[in-house]
Amino acid sequence: MPSRTELLVLGVRVAASTVWEILKEAGFGPASESAVTTWSGFLRSQADALLACDFFETVTLTGARL
């Protein structure tokens, strides 16, 4: 389902209350405060992937670093 912002980009104006009614009918409630992730929490949860992606380096046959 497109978000309200996506619809606005397409030139379709939708009231926030309309979006709320659609979400409520679909069974979605308000987001909880615990859904907010801090930067340090994000880094902790993604540490393995960050280490594997950001610090991988190789040298090619021409000596270039990738």
Predicted model as a PDB file, atoms N, CA, C, CB and O in Angstrom, pLDDT in the B-factor column:
MODEL        1                                                                  
ATOM      1  N   MET A   1       0.852  -1.165   0.000  1.00 60.00           N  
ATOM      2  CA  MET A   1       0.000   0.000   0.000  1.00 60.00           C  
ATOM      3  C   MET A   1       0.905   1.238   0.000  1.00 60.00           C  
ATOM      4  CB  MET A   1      -0.973  -0.008   1.229  1.00 60.00           C  
ATOM      5  O   MET A   1       1.822   1.320   0.817  1.00 60.00           O  
ATOM      6  N   PRO A   2       0.666   2.205  -0.902  1.00 63.00           N  
ATOM      7  CA  PRO A   2       1.505   3.401  -0.940  1.00 63.00           C  
ATOM      8  C   PRO A   2       1.296   4.251   0.301  1.00 63.00           C  
ATOM      9  CB  PRO A   2       1.211   4.222  -2.194  1.00 63.00           C  
ATOM     10  O   PRO A   2       0.201   4.288   0.863  1.00 63.00           O  
ATOM     11  N   SER A   3       2.343   4.930   0.721  1.00 70.00           N  
ATOM     12  CA  SER A   3       2.237   5.797   1.890  1.00 70.00           C  
ATOM     13  C   SER A   3       1.622   7.129   1.485  1.00 70.00           C  
ATOM     14  CB  SER A   3       3.620   6.014   2.545  1.00 70.00           C  
ATOM     15  O   SER A   3       1.477   7.426   0.299  1.00 70.00           O  
ATOM     16  N   ARG A   4       1.268   7.916   2.472  1.00 68.00           N  
ATOM     17  CA  ARG A   4       0.673   9.232   2.211  1.00 68.00           C  
ATOM     18  C   ARG A   4       1.652  10.099   1.443  1.00 68.00           C  
ATOM     19  CB  ARG A   4       0.264   9.926   3.529  1.00 68.00           C  
ATOM     20  O   ARG A   4       1.244  10.834   0.543  1.00 68.00           O  
ATOM     21  N   THR A   5       2.938  10.032   1.776  1.00 76.00           N  
ATOM     22  CA  THR A   5       3.955  10.825   1.082  1.00 76.00           C  
ATOM     23  C   THR A   5       4.064  10.407  -0.377  1.00 76.00           C  
ATOM     24  CB  THR A   5       5.317  10.680   1.775  1.00 76.00           C  
ATOM     25  O   THR A   5       4.166  11.256  -1.262  1.00 76.00           O  
ATOM     26  N   GLU A   6       4.043   9.104  -0.630  1.00 81.00           N  
ATOM     27  CA  GLU A   6       4.104   8.623  -2.015  1.00 81.00           C  
ATOM     28  C   GLU A   6       2.912   9.108  -2.816  1.00 81.00           C  
ATOM     29  CB  GLU A   6       4.166   7.096  -2.051  1.00 81.00           C  
ATOM     30  O   GLU A   6       3.051   9.461  -3.987  1.00 81.00           O  
ATOM     31  N   LEU A   7       1.748   9.129  -2.199  1.00 77.00           N  
ATOM     32  CA  LEU A   7       0.560   9.617  -2.893  1.00 77.00           C  
ATOM     33  C   LEU A   7       0.661  11.107  -3.176  1.00 77.00           C  
ATOM     34  CB  LEU A   7      -0.692   9.325  -2.075  1.00 77.00           C  
ATOM     35  O   LEU A   7       0.235  11.565  -4.237  1.00 77.00           O  
ATOM     36  N   LEU A   8       1.221  11.873  -2.237  1.00 80.00           N  
ATOM     37  CA  LEU A   8       1.391  13.310  -2.450  1.00 80.00           C  
ATOM     38  C   LEU A   8       2.323  13.583  -3.623  1.00 80.00           C  
ATOM     39  CB  LEU A   8       1.933  13.977  -1.183  1.00 80.00           C  
ATOM     40  O   LEU A   8       2.086  14.511  -4.396  1.00 80.00           O  
ATOM     41  N   VAL A   9       3.380  12.787  -3.765  1.00 84.00           N  
ATOM     42  CA  VAL A   9       4.302  12.934  -4.895  1.00 84.00           C  
ATOM     43  C   VAL A   9       3.565  12.711  -6.213  1.00 84.00           C  
ATOM     44  CB  VAL A   9       5.485  11.945  -4.767  1.00 84.00           C  
ATOM     45  O   VAL A   9       3.865  13.358  -7.216  1.00 84.00           O  
ATOM     46  N   LEU A  10       2.613  11.806  -6.205  1.00 84.00           N  
ATOM     47  CA  LEU A  10       1.825  11.525  -7.404  1.00 84.00           C  
ATOM     48  C   LEU A  10       0.716  12.554  -7.626  1.00 84.00           C  
ATOM     49  CB  LEU A  10       1.220  10.137  -7.311  1.00 84.00           C  
ATOM     50  O   LEU A  10      -0.001  12.492  -8.625  1.00 84.00           O  
ATOM     51  N   GLY A  11       0.578  13.496  -6.697  1.00 84.00           N  
ATOM     52  CA  GLY A  11      -0.443  14.520  -6.830  1.00 84.00           C  
ATOM     53  C   GLY A  11      -1.777  14.142  -6.220  1.00 84.00           C  
ATOM     54  O   GLY A  11      -2.773  14.826  -6.453  1.00 84.00           O  
ATOM     55  N   VAL A  12      -1.821  13.075  -5.448  1.00 81.00           N  
ATOM     56  CA  VAL A  12      -3.055  12.635  -4.798  1.00 81.00           C  
ATOM     57  C   VAL A  12      -3.028  13.124  -3.357  1.00 81.00           C  
ATOM     58  CB  VAL A  12      -3.216  11.073  -4.864  1.00 81.00           C  
ATOM     59  O   VAL A  12      -2.140  12.760  -2.587  1.00 81.00           O  
ATOM     60  N   ARG A  13      -4.001  13.948  -3.000  1.00 83.00           N  
ATOM     61  CA  ARG A  13      -4.067  14.477  -1.628  1.00 83.00           C  
ATOM     62  C   ARG A  13      -4.949  13.564  -0.781  1.00 83.00           C  
ATOM     63  CB  ARG A  13      -4.619  15.942  -1.614  1.00 83.00           C  
ATOM     64  O   ARG A  13      -6.087  13.264  -1.141  1.00 83.00           O  
ATOM     65  N   VAL A  14      -4.402  13.134   0.342  1.00 80.00           N  
ATOM     66  CA  VAL A  14      -5.127  12.243   1.252  1.00 80.00           C  
ATOM     67  C   VAL A  14      -4.969  12.801   2.658  1.00 80.00           C  
ATOM     68  CB  VAL A  14      -4.599  10.757   1.162  1.00 80.00           C  
ATOM     69  O   VAL A  14      -3.863  13.141   3.079  1.00 80.00           O  
ATOM     70  N   ALA A  15      -6.068  12.892   3.375  1.00 84.00           N  
ATOM     71  CA  ALA A  15      -6.023  13.376   4.749  1.00 84.00           C  
ATOM     72  C   ALA A  15      -5.408  12.312   5.655  1.00 84.00           C  
ATOM     73  CB  ALA A  15      -7.437  13.758   5.242  1.00 84.00           C  
ATOM     74  O   ALA A  15      -5.566  11.114   5.422  1.00 84.00           O  
ATOM     75  N   ALA A  16      -4.714  12.763   6.679  1.00 82.00           N  
ATOM     76  CA  ALA A  16      -4.104  11.840   7.637  1.00 82.00           C  
ATOM     77  C   ALA A  16      -5.181  10.969   8.293  1.00 82.00           C  
ATOM     78  CB  ALA A  16      -3.309  12.621   8.714  1.00 82.00           C  
ATOM     79  O   ALA A  16      -4.936   9.801   8.593  1.00 82.00           O  
ATOM     80  N   SER A  17      -6.360  11.532   8.513  1.00 87.00           N  
ATOM     81  CA  SER A  17      -7.433  10.753   9.138  1.00 87.00           C  
ATOM     82  C   SER A  17      -7.893   9.616   8.220  1.00 87.00           C  
ATOM     83  CB  SER A  17      -8.624  11.668   9.486  1.00 87.00           C  
ATOM     84  O   SER A  17      -8.306   8.560   8.700  1.00 87.00           O  
ATOM     85  N   THR A  18      -7.823   9.830   6.903  1.00 86.00           N  
ATOM     86  CA  THR A  18      -8.190   8.771   5.958  1.00 86.00           C  
ATOM     87  C   THR A  18      -7.179   7.634   6.038  1.00 86.00           C  
ATOM     88  CB  THR A  18      -8.269   9.324   4.513  1.00 86.00           C  
ATOM     89  O   THR A  18      -7.550   6.461   6.043  1.00 86.00           O  
ATOM     90  N   VAL A  19      -5.919   7.988   6.099  1.00 81.00           N  
ATOM     91  CA  VAL A  19      -4.870   6.972   6.218  1.00 81.00           C  
ATOM     92  C   VAL A  19      -5.059   6.195   7.518  1.00 81.00           C  
ATOM     93  CB  VAL A  19      -3.456   7.624   6.170  1.00 81.00           C  
ATOM     94  O   VAL A  19      -4.933   4.971   7.536  1.00 81.00           O  
ATOM     95  N   TRP A  20      -5.362   6.907   8.608  1.00 85.00           N  
ATOM     96  CA  TRP A  20      -5.568   6.257   9.899  1.00 85.00           C  
ATOM     97  C   TRP A  20      -6.733   5.279   9.829  1.00 85.00           C  
ATOM     98  CB  TRP A  20      -5.819   7.303  10.994  1.00 85.00           C  
ATOM     99  O   TRP A  20      -6.629   4.168  10.350  1.00 85.00           O  
ATOM    100  N   GLU A  21      -7.829   5.659   9.202  1.00 88.00           N  
ATOM    101  CA  GLU A  21      -8.993   4.777   9.089  1.00 88.00           C  
ATOM    102  C   GLU A  21      -8.658   3.518   8.280  1.00 88.00           C  
ATOM    103  CB  GLU A  21     -10.167   5.526   8.436  1.00 88.00           C  
ATOM    104  O   GLU A  21      -9.066   2.416   8.648  1.00 88.00           O  
ATOM    105  N   ILE A  22      -7.920   3.683   7.188  1.00 85.00           N  
ATOM    106  CA  ILE A  22      -7.528   2.533   6.363  1.00 85.00           C  
ATOM    107  C   ILE A  22      -6.639   1.586   7.154  1.00 85.00           C  
ATOM    108  CB  ILE A  22      -6.800   2.999   5.086  1.00 85.00           C  
ATOM    109  O   ILE A  22      -6.829   0.371   7.113  1.00 85.00           O  
ATOM    110  N   LEU A  23      -5.675   2.134   7.870  1.00 85.00           N  
ATOM    111  CA  LEU A  23      -4.774   1.296   8.668  1.00 85.00           C  
ATOM    112  C   LEU A  23      -5.523   0.598   9.796  1.00 85.00           C  
ATOM    113  CB  LEU A  23      -3.630   2.138   9.244  1.00 85.00           C  
ATOM    114  O   LEU A  23      -5.267  -0.571  10.084  1.00 85.00           O  
ATOM    115  N   LYS A  24      -6.451   1.315  10.436  1.00 88.00           N  
ATOM    116  CA  LYS A  24      -7.231   0.731  11.532  1.00 88.00           C  
ATOM    117  C   LYS A  24      -8.080  -0.435  11.018  1.00 88.00           C  
ATOM    118  CB  LYS A  24      -8.134   1.806  12.192  1.00 88.00           C  
ATOM    119  O   LYS A  24      -8.157  -1.481  11.662  1.00 88.00           O  
ATOM    120  N   GLU A  25      -8.721  -0.250   9.849  1.00 90.00           N  
ATOM    121  CA  GLU A  25      -9.534  -1.317   9.264  1.00 90.00           C  
ATOM    122  C   GLU A  25      -8.680  -2.523   8.875  1.00 90.00           C  
ATOM    123  CB  GLU A  25     -10.288  -0.796   8.040  1.00 90.00           C  
ATOM    124  O   GLU A  25      -9.160  -3.657   8.895  1.00 90.00           O  
ATOM    125  N   ALA A  26      -7.418  -2.282   8.521  1.00 90.00           N  
ATOM    126  CA  ALA A  26      -6.522  -3.370   8.136  1.00 90.00           C  
ATOM    127  C   ALA A  26      -5.895  -4.051   9.354  1.00 90.00           C  
ATOM    128  CB  ALA A  26      -5.427  -2.843   7.216  1.00 90.00           C  
ATOM    129  O   ALA A  26      -5.164  -5.031   9.211  1.00 90.00           O  
ATOM    130  N   GLY A  27      -6.184  -3.529  10.555  1.00 89.00           N  
ATOM    131  CA  GLY A  27      -5.691  -4.164  11.775  1.00 89.00           C  
ATOM    132  C   GLY A  27      -4.387  -3.606  12.299  1.00 89.00           C  
ATOM    133  O   GLY A  27      -3.766  -4.213  13.171  1.00 89.00           O  
ATOM    134  N   PHE A  28      -3.956  -2.459  11.788  1.00 84.00           N  
ATOM    135  CA  PHE A  28      -2.722  -1.837  12.270  1.00 84.00           C  
ATOM    136  C   PHE A  28      -3.061  -0.783  13.295  1.00 84.00           C  
ATOM    137  CB  PHE A  28      -1.913  -1.221  11.108  1.00 84.00           C  
ATOM    138  O   PHE A  28      -3.928   0.063  13.073  1.00 84.00           O  
ATOM    139  N   GLY A  29      -2.370  -0.839  14.427  1.00 80.00           N  
ATOM    140  CA  GLY A  29      -2.559   0.154  15.468  1.00 80.00           C  
ATOM    141  C   GLY A  29      -1.436   1.172  15.426  1.00 80.00           C  
ATOM    142  O   GLY A  29      -0.574   1.119  14.549  1.00 80.00           O  
ATOM    143  N   PRO A  30      -1.445   2.093  16.366  1.00 77.00           N  
ATOM    144  CA  PRO A  30      -0.369   3.087  16.411  1.00 77.00           C  
ATOM    145  C   PRO A  30       0.967   2.427  16.745  1.00 77.00           C  
ATOM    146  CB  PRO A  30      -0.690   4.183  17.444  1.00 77.00           C  
ATOM    147  O   PRO A  30       1.010   1.426  17.459  1.00 77.00           O  
ATOM    148  N   ALA A  31       2.043   2.989  16.229  1.00 71.00           N  
ATOM    149  CA  ALA A  31       3.385   2.468  16.518  1.00 71.00           C  
ATOM    150  C   ALA A  31       3.709   2.709  17.988  1.00 71.00           C  
ATOM    151  CB  ALA A  31       4.458   3.137  15.601  1.00 71.00           C  
ATOM    152  O   ALA A  31       3.393   3.763  18.539  1.00 71.00           O  
ATOM    153  N   SER A  32       4.332   1.738  18.605  1.00 68.00           N  
ATOM    154  CA  SER A  32       4.696   1.896  20.006  1.00 68.00           C  
ATOM    155  C   SER A  32       5.989   2.671  20.123  1.00 68.00           C  
ATOM    156  CB  SER A  32       4.826   0.537  20.693  1.00 68.00           C  
ATOM    157  O   SER A  32       6.773   2.742  19.177  1.00 68.00           O  
ATOM    158  N   GLU A  33       6.204   3.246  21.276  1.00 63.00           N  
ATOM    159  CA  GLU A  33       7.437   3.994  21.525  1.00 63.00           C  
ATOM    160  C   GLU A  33       8.655   3.085  21.492  1.00 63.00           C  
ATOM    161  CB  GLU A  33       7.361   4.711  22.868  1.00 63.00           C  
ATOM    162  O   GLU A  33       9.760   3.531  21.184  1.00 63.00           O  
ATOM    163  N   SER A  34       8.454   1.805  21.810  1.00 61.00           N  
ATOM    164  CA  SER A  34       9.584   0.875  21.830  1.00 61.00           C  
ATOM    165  C   SER A  34      10.074   0.556  20.422  1.00 61.00           C  
ATOM    166  CB  SER A  34       9.195  -0.412  22.546  1.00 61.00           C  
ATOM    167  O   SER A  34      11.141  -0.035  20.260  1.00 61.00           O  
ATOM    168  N   ALA A  35       9.298   0.944  19.391  1.00 64.00           N  
ATOM    169  CA  ALA A  35       9.707   0.688  18.013  1.00 64.00           C  
ATOM    170  C   ALA A  35      10.824   1.627  17.573  1.00 64.00           C  
ATOM    171  CB  ALA A  35       8.516   0.826  17.079  1.00 64.00           C  
ATOM    172  O   ALA A  35      11.462   1.384  16.548  1.00 64.00           O  
ATOM    173  N   VAL A  36      11.069   2.693  18.329  1.00 72.00           N  
ATOM    174  CA  VAL A  36      12.115   3.645  17.987  1.00 72.00           C  
ATOM    175  C   VAL A  36      13.468   3.036  18.343  1.00 72.00           C  
ATOM    176  CB  VAL A  36      11.901   5.002  18.722  1.00 72.00           C  
ATOM    177  O   VAL A  36      13.690   2.614  19.478  1.00 72.00           O  
ATOM    178  N   THR A  37      14.362   2.996  17.370  1.00 78.00           N  
ATOM    179  CA  THR A  37      15.683   2.422  17.585  1.00 78.00           C  
ATOM    180  C   THR A  37      16.707   3.538  17.669  1.00 78.00           C  
ATOM    181  CB  THR A  37      16.048   1.429  16.461  1.00 78.00           C  
ATOM    182  O   THR A  37      16.714   4.440  16.830  1.00 78.00           O  
ATOM    183  N   THR A  38      17.563   3.488  18.662  1.00 85.00           N  
ATOM    184  CA  THR A  38      18.631   4.471  18.773  1.00 85.00           C  
ATOM    185  C   THR A  38      19.756   4.091  17.822  1.00 85.00           C  
ATOM    186  CB  THR A  38      19.148   4.571  20.231  1.00 85.00           C  
ATOM    187  O   THR A  38      19.822   2.957  17.348  1.00 85.00           O  
ATOM    188  N   TRP A  39      20.633   5.037  17.549  1.00 86.00           N  
ATOM    189  CA  TRP A  39      21.764   4.777  16.659  1.00 86.00           C  
ATOM    190  C   TRP A  39      22.661   3.686  17.248  1.00 86.00           C  
ATOM    191  CB  TRP A  39      22.578   6.073  16.419  1.00 86.00           C  
ATOM    192  O   TRP A  39      23.097   2.794  16.521  1.00 86.00           O  
ATOM    193  N   SER A  40      22.935   3.741  18.526  1.00 86.00           N  
ATOM    194  CA  SER A  40      23.790   2.720  19.144  1.00 86.00           C  
ATOM    195  C   SER A  40      23.108   1.355  19.126  1.00 86.00           C  
ATOM    196  CB  SER A  40      24.142   3.114  20.591  1.00 86.00           C  
ATOM    197  O   SER A  40      23.775   0.336  18.949  1.00 86.00           O  
ATOM    198  N   GLY A  41      21.787   1.322  19.306  1.00 85.00           N  
ATOM    199  CA  GLY A  41      21.056   0.058  19.228  1.00 85.00           C  
ATOM    200  C   GLY A  41      21.102  -0.536  17.832  1.00 85.00           C  
ATOM    201  O   GLY A  41      21.250  -1.746  17.660  1.00 85.00           O  
ATOM    202  N   PHE A  42      20.972   0.344  16.826  1.00 83.00           N  
ATOM    203  CA  PHE A  42      21.061  -0.123  15.441  1.00 83.00           C  
ATOM    204  C   PHE A  42      22.450  -0.702  15.159  1.00 83.00           C  
ATOM    205  CB  PHE A  42      20.752   1.031  14.458  1.00 83.00           C  
ATOM    206  O   PHE A  42      22.563  -1.781  14.577  1.00 83.00           O  
ATOM    207  N   LEU A  43      23.489  -0.002  15.560  1.00 83.00           N  
ATOM    208  CA  LEU A  43      24.856  -0.485  15.321  1.00 83.00           C  
ATOM    209  C   LEU A  43      25.105  -1.819  16.021  1.00 83.00           C  
ATOM    210  CB  LEU A  43      25.881   0.554  15.801  1.00 83.00           C  
ATOM    211  O   LEU A  43      25.742  -2.711  15.461  1.00 83.00           O  
ATOM    212  N   ARG A  44      24.595  -1.950  17.254  1.00 84.00           N  
ATOM    213  CA  ARG A  44      24.773  -3.207  17.979  1.00 84.00           C  
ATOM    214  C   ARG A  44      24.078  -4.366  17.266  1.00 84.00           C  
ATOM    215  CB  ARG A  44      24.237  -3.076  19.406  1.00 84.00           C  
ATOM    216  O   ARG A  44      24.628  -5.463  17.173  1.00 84.00           O  
ATOM    217  N   SER A  45      22.865  -4.116  16.762  1.00 83.00           N  
ATOM    218  CA  SER A  45      22.115  -5.192  16.117  1.00 83.00           C  
ATOM    219  C   SER A  45      22.671  -5.545  14.744  1.00 83.00           C  
ATOM    220  CB  SER A  45      20.660  -4.803  15.990  1.00 83.00           C  
ATOM    221  O   SER A  45      22.445  -6.651  14.254  1.00 83.00           O  
ATOM    222  N   GLN A  46      23.390  -4.629  14.123  1.00 82.00           N  
ATOM    223  CA  GLN A  46      23.915  -4.854  12.782  1.00 82.00           C  
ATOM    224  C   GLN A  46      25.430  -5.048  12.755  1.00 82.00           C  
ATOM    225  CB  GLN A  46      23.542  -3.702  11.895  1.00 82.00           C  
ATOM    226  O   GLN A  46      26.035  -5.000  11.684  1.00 82.00           O  
ATOM    227  N   ALA A  47      26.046  -5.264  13.905  1.00 80.00           N  
ATOM    228  CA  ALA A  47      27.501  -5.308  14.014  1.00 80.00           C  
ATOM    229  C   ALA A  47      28.139  -6.339  13.075  1.00 80.00           C  
ATOM    230  CB  ALA A  47      27.893  -5.611  15.440  1.00 80.00           C  
ATOM    231  O   ALA A  47      29.125  -6.024  12.409  1.00 80.00           O  
ATOM    232  N   ASP A  48      27.609  -7.538  13.009  1.00 74.00           N  
ATOM    233  CA  ASP A  48      28.200  -8.568  12.151  1.00 74.00           C  
ATOM    234  C   ASP A  48      28.204  -8.150  10.685  1.00 74.00           C  
ATOM    235  CB  ASP A  48      27.443  -9.883  12.309  1.00 74.00           C  
ATOM    236  O   ASP A  48      29.213  -8.299   9.995  1.00 74.00           O  
ATOM    237  N   ALA A  49      27.089  -7.631  10.215  1.00 74.00           N  
ATOM    238  CA  ALA A  49      26.991  -7.220   8.810  1.00 74.00           C  
ATOM    239  C   ALA A  49      27.867  -6.012   8.523  1.00 74.00           C  
ATOM    240  CB  ALA A  49      25.542  -6.906   8.447  1.00 74.00           C  
ATOM    241  O   ALA A  49      28.486  -5.922   7.463  1.00 74.00           O  
ATOM    242  N   LEU A  50      27.916  -5.074   9.483  1.00 70.00           N  
ATOM    243  CA  LEU A  50      28.748  -3.891   9.281  1.00 70.00           C  
ATOM    244  C   LEU A  50      30.221  -4.258   9.200  1.00 70.00           C  
ATOM    245  CB  LEU A  50      28.523  -2.886  10.403  1.00 70.00           C  
ATOM    246  O   LEU A  50      30.952  -3.727   8.364  1.00 70.00           O  
ATOM    247  N   LEU A  51      30.649  -5.148  10.051  1.00 70.00           N  
ATOM    248  CA  LEU A  51      32.051  -5.568  10.020  1.00 70.00           C  
ATOM    249  C   LEU A  51      32.373  -6.306   8.731  1.00 70.00           C  
ATOM    250  CB  LEU A  51      32.373  -6.455  11.224  1.00 70.00           C  
ATOM    251  O   LEU A  51      33.448  -6.111   8.165  1.00 70.00           O  
ATOM    252  N   ALA A  52      31.480  -7.133   8.264  1.00 67.00           N  
ATOM    253  CA  ALA A  52      31.718  -7.906   7.047  1.00 67.00           C  
ATOM    254  C   ALA A  52      31.722  -7.005   5.814  1.00 67.00           C  
ATOM    255  CB  ALA A  52      30.657  -9.000   6.896  1.00 67.00           C  
ATOM    256  O   ALA A  52      32.492  -7.244   4.884  1.00 67.00           O  
ATOM    257  N   CYS A  53      30.886  -5.988   5.790  1.00 67.00           N  
ATOM    258  CA  CYS A  53      30.754  -5.143   4.595  1.00 67.00           C  
ATOM    259  C   CYS A  53      31.730  -3.978   4.577  1.00 67.00           C  
ATOM    260  CB  CYS A  53      29.350  -4.611   4.496  1.00 67.00           C  
ATOM    261  O   CYS A  53      32.370  -3.723   3.558  1.00 67.00           O  
ATOM    262  N   ASP A  54      31.849  -3.279   5.679  1.00 61.00           N  
ATOM    263  CA  ASP A  54      32.600  -2.034   5.679  1.00 61.00           C  
ATOM    264  C   ASP A  54      34.110  -2.217   5.759  1.00 61.00           C  
ATOM    265  CB  ASP A  54      32.153  -1.193   6.811  1.00 61.00           C  
ATOM    266  O   ASP A  54      34.851  -1.323   5.351  1.00 61.00           O  
ATOM    267  N   PHE A  55      34.574  -3.318   6.258  1.00 67.00           N  
ATOM    268  CA  PHE A  55      35.998  -3.476   6.454  1.00 67.00           C  
ATOM    269  C   PHE A  55      36.605  -4.559   5.568  1.00 67.00           C  
ATOM    270  CB  PHE A  55      36.274  -3.784   7.887  1.00 67.00           C  
ATOM    271  O   PHE A  55      37.725  -5.004   5.817  1.00 67.00           O  
ATOM    272  N   PHE A  56      35.886  -4.982   4.552  1.00 71.00           N  
ATOM    273  CA  PHE A  56      36.404  -5.971   3.623  1.00 71.00           C  
ATOM    274  C   PHE A  56      37.209  -5.242   2.554  1.00 71.00           C  
ATOM    275  CB  PHE A  56      35.253  -6.815   2.989  1.00 71.00           C  
ATOM    276  O   PHE A  56      36.725  -4.285   1.949  1.00 71.00           O  
ATOM    277  N   GLU A  57      38.438  -5.698   2.324  1.00 79.00           N  
ATOM    278  CA  GLU A  57      39.293  -5.051   1.331  1.00 79.00           C  
ATOM    279  C   GLU A  57      40.063  -6.118   0.588  1.00 79.00           C  
ATOM    280  CB  GLU A  57      40.259  -4.032   1.991  1.00 79.00           C  
ATOM    281  O   GLU A  57      40.452  -7.136   1.159  1.00 79.00           O  
ATOM    282  N   THR A  58      40.278  -5.875  -0.684  1.00 83.00           N  
ATOM    283  CA  THR A  58      41.075  -6.786  -1.470  1.00 83.00           C  
ATOM    284  C   THR A  58      41.933  -5.980  -2.427  1.00 83.00           C  
ATOM    285  CB  THR A  58      40.188  -7.791  -2.227  1.00 83.00           C  
ATOM    286  O   THR A  58      41.582  -4.863  -2.806  1.00 83.00           O  
ATOM    287  N   VAL A  59      43.052  -6.555  -2.811  1.00 87.00           N  
ATOM    288  CA  VAL A  59      43.940  -5.905  -3.768  1.00 87.00           C  
ATOM    289  C   VAL A  59      43.877  -6.693  -5.076  1.00 87.00           C  
ATOM    290  CB  VAL A  59      45.413  -5.823  -3.220  1.00 87.00           C  
ATOM    291  O   VAL A  59      44.019  -7.916  -5.085  1.00 87.00           O  
ATOM    292  N   THR A  60      43.662  -5.974  -6.181  1.00 89.00           N  
ATOM    293  CA  THR A  60      43.557  -6.632  -7.487  1.00 89.00           C  
ATOM    294  C   THR A  60      44.961  -6.903  -8.035  1.00 89.00           C  
ATOM    295  CB  THR A  60      42.736  -5.756  -8.488  1.00 89.00           C  
ATOM    296  O   THR A  60      45.956  -6.499  -7.434  1.00 89.00           O  
ATOM    297  N   LEU A  61      45.031  -7.584  -9.165  1.00 89.00           N  
ATOM    298  CA  LEU A  61      46.310  -7.888  -9.797  1.00 89.00           C  
ATOM    299  C   LEU A  61      47.073  -6.629 -10.206  1.00 89.00           C  
ATOM    300  CB  LEU A  61      46.089  -8.765 -11.007  1.00 89.00           C  
ATOM    301  O   LEU A  61      48.302  -6.645 -10.272  1.00 89.00           O  
ATOM    302  N   THR A  62      46.353  -5.539 -10.482  1.00 91.00           N  
ATOM    303  CA  THR A  62      47.009  -4.286 -10.862  1.00 91.00           C  
ATOM    304  C   THR A  62      47.426  -3.479  -9.637  1.00 91.00           C  
ATOM    305  CB  THR A  62      46.083  -3.449 -11.744  1.00 91.00           C  
ATOM    306  O   THR A  62      48.043  -2.424  -9.784  1.00 91.00           O  
ATOM    307  N   GLY A  63      47.109  -3.943  -8.450  1.00 87.00           N  
ATOM    308  CA  GLY A  63      47.489  -3.255  -7.220  1.00 87.00           C  
ATOM    309  C   GLY A  63      46.424  -2.314  -6.690  1.00 87.00           C  
ATOM    310  O   GLY A  63      46.622  -1.680  -5.653  1.00 87.00           O  
ATOM    311  N   ALA A  64      45.297  -2.212  -7.383  1.00 89.00           N  
ATOM    312  CA  ALA A  64      44.232  -1.350  -6.919  1.00 89.00           C  
ATOM    313  C   ALA A  64      43.514  -1.978  -5.730  1.00 89.00           C  
ATOM    314  CB  ALA A  64      43.247  -1.064  -8.049  1.00 89.00           C  
ATOM    315  O   ALA A  64      43.299  -3.189  -5.687  1.00 89.00           O  
ATOM    316  N   ARG A  65      43.152  -1.146  -4.777  1.00 86.00           N  
ATOM    317  CA  ARG A  65      42.420  -1.633  -3.602  1.00 86.00           C  
ATOM    318  C   ARG A  65      40.924  -1.480  -3.837  1.00 86.00           C  
ATOM    319  CB  ARG A  65      42.851  -0.868  -2.317  1.00 86.00           C  
ATOM    320  O   ARG A  65      40.458  -0.435  -4.292  1.00 86.00           O  
ATOM    321  N   LEU A  66      40.196  -2.513  -3.529  1.00 79.00           N  
ATOM    322  CA  LEU A  66      38.736  -2.474  -3.618  1.00 79.00           C  
ATOM    323  C   LEU A  66      38.153  -2.769  -2.271  1.00 79.00           C  
ATOM    324  CB  LEU A  66      38.206  -3.469  -4.662  1.00 79.00           C  
ATOM    325  O   LEU A  66      36.931  -2.788  -2.117  1.00 79.00           O  
TER     326      LEU A  66                                                      
ENDMDL                                                                          
END                                                                             
